[in-house]
Amino acid sequence: MIEPLTVYTLPNCMQCTMTTRALDAANLPYTVIDLTTDARATDLIHQFGYTTAPIVITRAVTWSGFQPDRIAKIAALRDHPALTDK
């Protein structure tokens, strides 16, 4: 089972919108955090060294920008036998 991802976004960010739409289409759970309203999140993102949104954080990987290939890989892993309880 894939744990929810965290997507740090900015208002009116096209890449943020494209990322959340791709996550929705892949049926991947995620939480959105608006960087304009959460100063602690902004500090965390700066510590990671990112300067552009969106920033997607998973347990295993973190990236910024719209990365449909990474979303597809996570979606493909979702039902992998080693990750399921079956």
Summary of the structure (lengths in Angstrom):
residues: 86
radius of gyration: 13.1
end to end distance: 10.1
largest distance: 41.0
contacts: 212
relative contact order: 0.25
helix: 41%
strand: 19%
